[in-house]
């Protein structure tokens, strides 16, 4: 369905209503405002697709703005990763902005609020201020410093800026209403002292603005028309508007904040704080570990930007938070890779097969189709010889009629090759099968057009020629958590649900066509799943990550719903 054909979401209805009521289409401007305190995750991908998608729909500019007001947690590494992720998803921002660009303007406006009696310096401890906030059902109590003179407030605020006080000694608070039913309106903090170097301003500042003071004012400076936030900011809207009321010029665009629901993904967590803990405690190797729900992790695992954009489009925009089953994300990547990924053969749990009537020392190169979904993908050559590997699970000495793979006395076709028949097998001292002896029909070569090649057999197996096989490290990734919603248990830490089997590293044997694949290359190991080349891969040691299996488990979810 094209963008113009699909029904509008509720945010687009809001924009359409504004345009209908006289708002100029040329004045539309959106923004994606991440804090650079971690890597972006799949939840951010929905927000990216929403804001940049609106920009494309309305031919409007979209700013990439970093809300960098906390030097204790923010790093240039995260800025670079965020930019890389947005670009990889296929979007271009109009301008790159930083909240830190506006530190002077925000400070000047704060001084103005002090002069108007709308802000004051509070010298209490954070614990005392928290106690004075009250509860949702009980009004707060005013600070004893609430009625300091304008002159004293200005003097103290200037001294805070000059670095004359230690952290926690003073804060600047807005003077609003300590009896408000919205606790965020009970004299919120606007500035705190932090003696930490900032990733852009270094040590130029030692007071830093709080998010609520910064966000709306930054939107206003940039003339953002529609500021779209996740649902947890709904209660912040009243404060957003109050702060804007103090500075807006009626001749300029006044930003409008509206909220949409966060989409949580099953069997994972999407809190940057919790994701950071997984990294810090060594549960995963890094922010881009393929088990992580970060965009960088998904990219490294082999997800395509198209699959993530399709996922965001499928789940849509809603007004209520809900849990999306990870199988839907897996369905989207499977659906896309099915169209574009070349088919190759690899064996991950090898069993040796000797074709006893194939001439020793002989080999031949057979034609293999690269992708039946894409005629333009062409074909390649794969080597065939007397000794091959198949998957252990593809052979049984005895099996019922529903087992259509190799069993003693029965035939299967080798993909792109010949029909073989299992004649006998060899076992080790523990009774494990270590080799199968087969015969082949020399006239049954695939594509040869002979009567024998057209003979119907029920099973087709993938395989690799042993003497040509490439040895590779294969990383089999699974769900990071065993529980569907690991961070919603009040009495348990989400770390208790970490899946001990989320990564299994094995040695696989691959056809030689994969020797020169570059990092990020995506392929389908036939009958096994979709895999990609990991950045750790070298010419001496190939490394592949499993992206997703071939089985479509999303159908089961649809049946349940």
VOGU-3710 file (C-alpha; in Angstrom, 3 decimals, decimal comma):
1> xxxxxxxxxx> 0,000/0,000/0,000  1,459/3,357/-0,977  1,675/6,208/1,525  -1,099/8,082/-0,282  -3,444/5,068/-0,206  -3,221/4,091/3,447  -5,593/5,647/5,998  -4,303/8,589/8,020  -3,170/8,012/11,595  -4,494/10,265/14,353
11> xxxxxxxxxx> -1,443/12,542/14,265  -1,869/13,081/10,542  -5,519/13,906/11,206  -4,340/16,609/13,659  -2,010/18,076/11,032  -4,720/17,925/8,357  -7,123/19,724/10,698  -4,522/22,444/11,326  -4,026/22,900/7,578  -7,798/23,032/7,082
21> xxxxxxxxxx> -7,996/25,768/9,735  -5,479/27,968/7,948  -2,049/26,763/9,078  0,343/27,164/6,175  1,715/23,937/4,715  4,992/25,802/4,140  5,273/26,340/7,914  5,233/22,627/8,753  8,461/21,473/10,391  9,183/18,332/12,388
31> xxxxxxxxxx> 12,096/17,063/14,456  13,576/13,851/15,832  15,137/14,750/19,215  17,184/11,891/20,739  19,310/12,290/23,836  22,855/11,059/23,024  23,143/8,888/26,138  22,998/5,506/24,395  22,306/3,801/21,091  18,904/4,056/19,419
41> xxxxxxxxxx> 16,613/1,029/19,707  13,662/-0,373/17,781  11,285/1,937/19,671  13,217/4,942/18,386  12,929/3,501/14,882  9,166/4,014/15,043  9,664/7,638/16,071  12,250/8,148/13,323  9,912/6,675/10,717  7,017/8,771/12,047
51> xxxxxxxxxx> 8,777/12,144/12,005  10,769/11,669/8,828  7,758/10,009/7,218  5,688/13,117/7,948  8,453/15,191/6,421  8,252/13,129/3,236  4,437/13,115/3,196  4,159/16,896/3,526  7,438/17,823/1,828  8,445/19,511/5,089
61> xxxxxxxxxx> 11,888/19,828/6,732  12,829/17,543/9,626  15,566/18,515/12,070  17,812/16,028/13,820  18,243/17,617/17,247  20,309/16,164/20,029  18,859/16,982/23,448  22,274/17,127/25,061  21,666/18,749/28,439  23,245/16,127/30,720
71> xxxxxxxxxx> 27,049/15,924/30,311  27,212/13,153/32,921  25,650/10,625/30,518  26,154/11,941/26,990  29,044/11,145/24,657  30,143/11,887/21,101  30,126/8,127/20,441  26,368/8,132/20,880  25,926/11,194/18,636  27,859/9,454/15,863
81> xxxxxxxxxx> 25,906/6,202/16,303  22,551/8,015/16,146  23,476/9,825/12,936  24,685/6,576/11,407  21,433/4,809/12,342  19,143/7,504/10,931  21,090/7,548/7,660  21,081/3,757/7,460  17,297/3,717/7,851  17,201/5,840/4,689
91> xxxxxxxxxx> 16,368/9,311/5,996  17,981/12,717/5,532  17,586/15,508/8,060  17,231/19,138/7,070  19,563/20,540/9,724  21,610/19,036/12,531  20,881/20,822/15,784  21,863/20,525/19,441  20,092/21,787/22,538  23,546/22,962/23,608
101> xxxxxxxxxx> 23,415/25,415/20,674  20,769/27,255/22,692  22,408/27,349/26,123  22,923/31,113/26,011  19,389/31,833/24,790  17,914/29,518/27,432  19,978/31,245/30,100  18,837/34,680/28,907  15,201/33,586/29,012  15,713/32,163/32,516
111> xxxxxxxxxx> 17,048/35,564/33,635  13,943/37,145/32,120  11,697/34,811/34,137  13,579/35,738/37,321  13,071/39,429/36,587  9,355/38,806/36,039  9,082/36,973/39,362  8,429/33,639/37,648  11,587/31,819/38,712  13,670/31,637/41,881
121> xxxxxxxxxx> 16,792/30,032/43,285  16,053/27,317/45,832  18,779/26,363/48,327  17,186/23,262/49,834  18,403/19,712/49,405  16,782/17,525/46,747  15,333/15,313/49,499  13,574/18,239/51,181  12,245/19,547/47,872  10,908/16,095/46,987
131> xxxxxxxxxx> 9,072/15,910/50,331  7,565/19,358/49,747  6,204/18,287/46,347  3,291/16,551/48,042  1,410/13,657/46,457  -1,103/13,345/43,621  -3,860/13,788/46,197  -2,129/16,265/48,552  -0,923/19,735/47,631  2,737/20,604/47,912
141> xxxxxxxxxx> 4,180/23,186/50,268  6,101/26,244/49,193  9,846/26,518/49,606  11,020/29,022/52,220  13,150/30,532/49,404  10,211/30,951/47,018  9,840/34,643/47,728  13,467/35,687/47,505  13,863/39,106/45,943  14,525/39,424/42,231
151> xxxxxxxxxx> 17,915/40,945/43,026  18,992/38,072/45,271  17,801/35,494/42,730  19,712/37,191/39,932  22,854/37,377/42,047  22,655/33,706/43,057  21,867/32,536/39,533  24,824/34,455/38,140  27,051/32,917/40,815  25,736/29,446/39,873
161> xxxxxxxxxx> 26,689/30,142/36,282  30,117/31,363/37,357  30,836/28,070/39,095  30,907/29,436/42,631  28,752/26,678/44,123  29,176/22,927/44,422  26,672/20,533/42,875  23,380/20,338/44,746  23,851/23,642/46,606  21,291/25,594/44,577
171> xxxxxxxxxx> 18,801/25,019/41,756  16,670/27,403/39,724  12,953/26,618/39,893  10,000/27,988/37,970  7,429/29,666/40,212  4,129/28,138/39,086  1,685/26,457/41,494  2,533/24,161/44,405  -1,161/23,170/44,677  -1,550/22,086/41,039
181> xxxxxxxxxx> -3,133/18,682/40,454  -0,326/18,098/37,942  2,730/17,555/40,109  5,019/18,566/37,239  3,640/22,093/37,640  4,727/22,306/41,293  7,686/24,628/40,779  9,760/22,391/38,493  13,540/22,685/38,414  14,889/24,590/35,419
191> xxxxxxxxxx> 18,658/24,515/36,121  21,081/22,524/38,245  24,807/22,839/38,886  26,988/20,196/37,199  30,772/20,545/37,196  31,278/18,223/34,236  32,714/18,775/30,787  30,164/18,718/27,985  30,895/16,826/24,758  30,445/20,062/22,752
201> xxxxxxxxxx> 30,733/23,033/25,097  33,501/21,494/27,228  33,674/23,501/30,491  32,040/26,686/29,208  29,010/25,979/31,389  28,618/24,523/34,852  24,851/24,957/35,001  22,713/22,856/32,704  19,028/23,238/31,797  16,531/20,493/32,598
211> xxxxxxxxxx> 14,722/18,637/29,828  11,311/20,250/30,348  12,770/23,745/30,166  14,913/22,911/27,156  12,623/20,879/24,962  9,758/23,228/24,162  12,025/26,260/23,954  14,289/24,392/21,505  11,234/23,514/19,415  10,294/27,185/19,428
221> xxxxxxxxxx> 13,765/28,385/18,447  13,744/25,946/15,534  10,136/26,855/14,670  9,004/23,238/14,856  5,281/23,152/14,137  4,382/19,751/15,614  6,428/18,290/18,461  5,565/14,587/18,615  6,471/12,739/21,824  5,755/9,356/23,330
231> xxxxxxxxxx> 2,891/8,957/25,758  4,929/9,341/28,952  5,247/13,042/28,083  1,485/13,632/28,033  1,547/15,037/31,572  4,448/17,261/30,546  2,367/19,041/27,910  0,908/21,520/30,410  4,418/22,492/31,514  5,608/22,570/27,886
241> xxxxxxxxxx> 2,885/25,109/27,143  3,522/27,152/30,307  7,196/27,565/29,459  6,301/28,540/25,886  3,836/31,133/27,181  6,717/32,979/28,817  8,708/33,525/25,624  6,530/33,209/22,507  6,125/35,981/19,980  2,648/35,898/18,482
251> xxxxxxxxxx> 4,166/36,548/15,052  6,115/33,279/15,167  5,107/29,620/14,979  4,112/28,193/18,330  5,008/24,475/18,549  2,215/22,046/19,374  3,095/18,971/21,465  1,099/15,819/20,822  1,720/12,302/22,110  1,631/8,814/20,649
261> xxxxxxxxxx> 2,031/5,409/22,283  5,360/3,717/22,783  5,630/0,320/21,104  7,399/-2,230/23,290  8,855/-5,380/21,754  8,378/-8,799/23,342  11,320/-10,795/24,720  13,477/-7,695/25,092  13,776/-4,345/26,874  13,862/-0,921/25,249
271> xxxxxxxxxx> 14,984/1,251/28,143  18,397/2,784/27,422  19,239/2,475/31,107  18,498/-1,256/31,053  20,252/-1,757/27,729  23,304/-0,002/29,187  23,209/-2,418/32,103  23,282/-5,392/29,727  26,438/-3,947/28,173  28,085/-2,922/31,458
281> xxxxxxxxxx> 27,484/-6,298/33,112  28,760/-8,249/30,114  25,484/-10,005/29,273  26,079/-8,810/25,707  29,337/-7,769/24,090  28,404/-4,231/23,053  25,603/-1,851/22,104  25,638/-3,390/18,618  25,550/-6,991/19,817  23,135/-8,769/17,418
291> xxxxxxxxxx> 20,947/-9,802/20,354  20,314/-6,167/21,275  17,152/-4,396/20,061  19,305/-1,414/19,093  19,213/-0,343/15,469  22,961/-0,994/15,340  22,432/-4,478/16,763  19,668/-5,258/14,291  21,834/-4,027/11,417  24,720/-6,232/12,545
301> xxxxxxxxxx> 22,375/-9,195/12,864  21,371/-8,763/9,223  18,123/-6,812/9,384  17,537/-4,530/6,429  16,384/-0,913/6,729  13,394/-1,833/4,559  12,292/-4,491/7,041  12,455/-2,075/9,970  10,569/0,628/8,071  7,927/-1,943/7,076
311> xxxxxxxxxx> 7,688/-3,050/10,703  7,130/0,533/11,865  4,503/1,025/9,171  2,733/-2,229/10,073  2,414/-1,540/13,791  1,335/2,029/13,016  0,731/4,917/15,398  -1,631/4,488/18,334  -2,809/6,236/21,502  -2,218/3,317/23,878
321> xxxxxxxxxx> 1,007/1,563/24,821  1,121/-2,080/23,850  3,471/-5,013/23,496  4,343/-6,030/19,945  5,393/-9,643/19,454  8,941/-9,866/18,136  7,668/-12,411/15,602  6,165/-9,545/13,610  9,590/-7,940/13,300  11,030/-11,310/12,290
331> xxxxxxxxxx> 8,262/-11,722/9,725  9,157/-8,389/8,133  12,855/-9,175/7,753  12,070/-12,668/6,481  9,634/-11,231/3,951  12,150/-8,695/2,639  15,178/-10,957/2,579  13,177/-13,602/0,736  13,007/-11,144/-2,167  16,623/-9,957/-2,174
341> xxxxxxxxxx> 18,927/-12,462/-0,467  20,926/-14,872/-2,681  20,418/-18,586/-1,979  23,535/-20,488/-0,991  24,279/-23,827/0,638  25,814/-24,316/4,036  25,815/-27,232/6,461  25,825/-26,409/10,165  25,703/-29,891/11,738  27,656/-32,006/9,268
351> xxxxxxxxxx> 27,275/-35,687/8,500  29,672/-37,173/5,952  28,158/-38,831/2,890  30,295/-40,909/0,507  28,832/-41,507/-2,958  30,477/-44,868/-3,597  29,850/-45,100/-7,335  31,037/-41,538/-8,072  34,603/-41,647/-9,515  37,322/-40,941/-6,937
361> xxxxxxxxxx> 39,227/-37,705/-7,528  36,604/-36,393/-9,939  34,683/-33,131/-9,469  32,217/-31,098/-11,472  30,728/-27,622/-11,206  26,980/-27,462/-11,305  24,637/-24,586/-12,093  22,691/-23,172/-9,142  20,026/-20,481/-9,231  20,830/-17,473/-7,032
371> xxxxxxxxxx> 17,295/-16,396/-6,182  14,060/-17,860/-7,587  12,292/-14,641/-6,470  14,546/-12,516/-8,700  15,191/-13,574/-12,294  17,881/-10,928/-12,660  19,924/-12,515/-9,857  21,340/-15,084/-12,303  23,145/-18,260/-11,334  26,461/-19,485/-9,960
381> xxxxxxxxxx> 28,604/-22,623/-10,060  28,841/-24,995/-7,099  31,345/-27,864/-6,902  30,257/-31,477/-6,541  32,460/-34,433/-5,593  32,410/-37,969/-4,186  32,335/-36,862/-0,526  29,810/-34,327/0,720  28,306/-33,050/3,952  24,595/-33,053/4,697
391> xxxxxxxxxx> 22,830/-32,089/7,948  22,762/-34,851/10,570  19,030/-34,420/11,033  18,515/-35,155/7,330  19,384/-38,841/7,755  17,812/-41,662/9,712  18,420/-45,358/9,504  14,720/-45,976/9,830  11,831/-43,539/9,693  8,096/-43,439/9,036
401> xxxxxxxxxx> 6,457/-42,430/5,777  6,318/-38,769/6,805  10,113/-38,477/6,885  10,959/-37,257/3,382  14,674/-36,949/3,854  17,405/-39,569/3,533  16,893/-43,017/5,053  18,332/-46,429/4,307  17,022/-47,882/1,064  15,329/-44,662/0,001
411> xxxxxxxxxx> 16,172/-41,818/-2,413  16,406/-38,026/-2,153  17,547/-35,353/-4,557  20,594/-33,261/-3,769  19,776/-29,638/-4,579  21,082/-28,692/-8,068  22,778/-32,104/-8,333  21,772/-35,773/-8,450  19,378/-38,272/-6,942  21,128/-40,411/-4,334
421> xxxxxxxxxx> 20,102/-43,561/-2,456  21,300/-44,479/1,054  22,784/-47,972/1,037  24,501/-48,283/4,442  25,957/-46,266/7,330  28,914/-46,377/9,701  28,736/-45,783/13,465  31,301/-44,965/16,125  31,821/-46,998/19,318  28,951/-45,141/21,013
431> xxxxxxxxxx> 26,501/-45,923/18,247  26,493/-42,488/16,664  26,226/-42,415/12,870  29,403/-40,835/11,463  29,108/-41,667/7,752  26,475/-42,679/5,206  27,316/-44,602/2,057  25,159/-43,786/-0,937  24,941/-44,438/-4,645  23,881/-41,878/-7,225
441> xxxxxxxxxx> 22,088/-42,004/-10,549  24,518/-40,451/-13,071  21,677/-39,597/-15,462  19,623/-37,686/-12,872  21,546/-34,400/-12,901  19,243/-31,430/-12,248  18,430/-29,464/-15,365  19,853/-32,041/-17,761  16,460/-32,784/-19,278  16,871/-36,545/-19,139
451> xxxxxxxxxx> 14,039/-38,846/-18,204  15,935/-39,765/-15,025  16,395/-36,087/-14,059  12,647/-35,580/-14,269  11,954/-38,467/-11,931  9,978/-37,369/-8,862  11,415/-37,940/-5,402  9,838/-36,436/-2,315  12,892/-35,028/-0,536  15,471/-32,441/-1,590
461> xxxxxxxxxx> 18,544/-31,808/0,588  21,170/-29,083/0,669  24,805/-30,171/0,836  28,403/-29,032/0,351  31,366/-30,743/-1,238  33,795/-31,569/1,571  37,008/-30,849/-0,289  35,692/-27,453/-1,475  33,897/-26,404/1,704  34,743/-23,172/3,484
471> xxxxxxxxxx> 34,961/-23,462/7,253  33,182/-20,605/9,035  32,239/-19,490/12,515  28,463/-19,321/12,668  26,742/-17,434/15,478  23,233/-18,662/16,135  21,298/-15,914/17,909  18,024/-16,399/19,738  15,728/-14,260/21,905  17,673/-12,361/24,550
481> xxxxxxxxxx> 15,038/-13,032/27,237  12,971/-16,113/27,986  10,042/-14,017/29,241  7,738/-12,119/26,905  7,862/-8,963/29,016  10,925/-9,276/31,282  10,818/-5,806/32,848  7,189/-5,790/33,982  7,586/-8,090/37,000  7,375/-6,020/40,178
491> xxxxxxxxxx> 9,051/-8,645/42,342  11,808/-9,689/39,919  14,746/-8,052/38,220  14,565/-8,240/34,428  18,073/-9,741/34,411  16,634/-12,926/35,923  15,022/-13,673/32,566  18,163/-13,499/30,423  18,170/-16,448/28,037  21,335/-18,513/28,692
501> xxxxxxxxxx> 21,020/-19,931/25,167  20,689/-16,590/23,358  23,968/-17,277/21,533  25,421/-20,540/20,308  28,678/-20,481/18,328  29,331/-23,393/15,966  31,500/-24,264/12,982  29,701/-24,420/9,658  30,777/-25,611/6,207  29,844/-23,409/3,267
511> xxxxxxxxxx> 29,997/-23,545/-0,505  33,049/-21,661/-1,871  31,015/-18,881/-3,541  30,861/-17,154/-0,157  34,610/-16,670/0,187  34,669/-13,015/-0,845  31,450/-11,756/0,749  31,862/-8,432/2,548  30,652/-7,511/6,031  26,899/-6,965/6,025
521> xxxxxxxxxx> 26,227/-9,199/3,005  22,942/-11,074/3,447  22,273/-14,611/2,197  19,812/-17,432/2,694  21,372/-20,693/3,755  18,894/-22,925/1,967  16,508/-24,754/4,293  18,181/-23,151/7,350  17,496/-19,435/7,482  18,872/-15,998/6,684
531> xxxxxxxxxx> 22,433/-15,107/7,641  24,774/-12,161/7,216  28,514/-11,614/7,296  29,621/-10,143/10,625  32,166/-7,272/10,751  34,465/-9,659/12,665  34,806/-11,714/9,484  38,194/-11,789/7,704  39,567/-13,516/4,602  41,185/-16,062/6,932
541> xxxxxxxxxx> 38,128/-16,596/9,130  34,569/-16,142/7,908  31,985/-15,188/10,536  28,232/-15,354/9,896  25,320/-14,263/12,097  21,921/-15,895/11,897  19,380/-13,163/11,270  16,214/-15,230/11,421  15,042/-18,736/10,634  12,939/-19,644/7,602
551> xxxxxxxxxx> 9,845/-20,632/9,569  7,079/-18,044/9,705  5,847/-18,134/13,287  3,812/-14,925/12,879  0,914/-16,944/11,437  0,397/-18,569/14,846  0,083/-15,135/16,457  -2,535/-14,105/13,926  -4,521/-17,257/14,683  -4,441/-16,512/18,421
561> x> -5,602/-12,936/17,918
//
